[in-house]
Amino acid sequence: MARITVKHCLICEDSRREPNSKVTLLGFYGVAPDVTILVFAFGRPIPRLEFFVIGEVDATGEVPFTPEIRDETGRVIAGFPESAKVPVTAAGEIQLGVVFQNIVFQEPGTYTFWLGSEGASVYETVFRLAHPPPGVTPT
């Protein structure tokens, strides 16, 4: 079993791989756990939400990951039906973009992003969803 250590989790709308080992983050919300996302219409889908995970892995080959988003009661509100297998060619740093599409959050609150591998918990962090303050409109 691969040992995975997560150092950072950045939350954004999307990411794009660039030449020379660079990544462009699009729609950057912040670094978990210090993230509050303003939601203008609870009960409607958020098109994309990405958790860009930076860490280390001590194995090579296909490393399985199982991501979930949980509400305050621990109920899974979004996840992958089966583990995603990430090819790791050399032990060391790993960058993993976990994208959820069309997630529906019913209410403001604190949510948990959980990442597992081979049945074990690897990492979890929280983020918040809130109504925007009065006078703030979507752009």
N, C-alpha and C positions, 0 to 999 in steps of 0.2 A: 504494500500500500504506500502510495506517495505521501510524503509529509509536505503539506502546503502551509505557508505562513503568509498572511495578508498584512501588508504594511500600510496601504492607503486605499481608500475607496472614494472616487470622485463621482459625483452624480451630474448627469447632463442629459440632453436630448439625443445626442448622437456623437459618434467619433469617426474619424477618417484616418486611415494609415497613410503616412507620407514617406518619401524616400529618407534614407539615412536614419532609420529607427525612430522617426518622429511620429507624433500623433496629434491631429487637430481635434480639439473638443468643440462641439457645437452646442449652443444653448446651455452653457455651464451654470449649474445651480450652486455648487460648492463642494466642500470636502466633508464627508460624513464624519462625525454625527452632527456637525454644525450646519444643517441644511433645512431651510423652510421653503417649500414650494407653494406659491400662490395659485390657487385653483379657482377659476371664475365660475365653473359650472360643475358642482359635484353631481354624481349620477350619470355623467357623460364621459365617454372614453377619452383618455389622454393618449394621443397617437403613439408617442415613443418616450420611453424612460430608460436611460442606460446607466448602469453601475459599472464604472471603469475601475477594475481592481488591479492593483500593482502589488506584487509579492514575490515569494520565492518558492520553488518546488525542488525536491531532492531526487527526482526520478525523471526518466525519459520514457517516451512512448505516448500512448493515448491515456491522458489523465481524465477520469470522469468527474464532472461537476454537476450538482443539482442546486439551482437557485430557486428561492421562493421570496414572495413578499407576503408578510403577515400583518393582520390588524392588531389592535391593542389587546384583543382576547386570545391571540395566538392562532386564529383561524387563517388558513392560507387563502389569499385572495388572488394570487397569480403565481404561476410556476411553470416549469417545463414538464411535459408528461413523462419524460424519461431523461436520464443523465445525458448531458452534452459531453462529447469526448473532445478534448482539446489536445492537439498534437504538440508534444514537447520534445524538441530535438536535442536540447542540452540542459542538464540540471542548472539551476540558477534563477535569474529573474524571469518572471512571467507577467505579461500584461494581458488581461482578459476583459473584453467588453461584453457585459451581459445585458441584452436588450429585451425589454418587455414591450409589447405592442398592444394598443387599445385596452389598457387597464382602466377599469371603472372603480373609482373610489367613491363611496357613498357619503362620507362625511369627513370633516376636518379631524385631525388627531395625529398621534405618533404611530408610525408604521415601522416595521422591521424588515430589513433586507437580510436574508439568511443564505449562506452558501455552504453546501455539504459536498462530501466526496466519499464514495463507497460506504454510505450509511452513517458517516461520522460528521459532526458539525466542524466546519473549518473556520467560519467567520460569521459574525453578525454585527449589524450596526443599525442605528435608528435614523429616521428622517421625519420631518413634520410636513403636514399639509394644512394650509390655512386659507380662510377667505381673505381676499385682498382688502386693504383698508379703504374706507369710503373715499370716493373720488378717483381711485385708480381704475383705469380701463384697460382691456386687453389691447396689445399692439400687434 
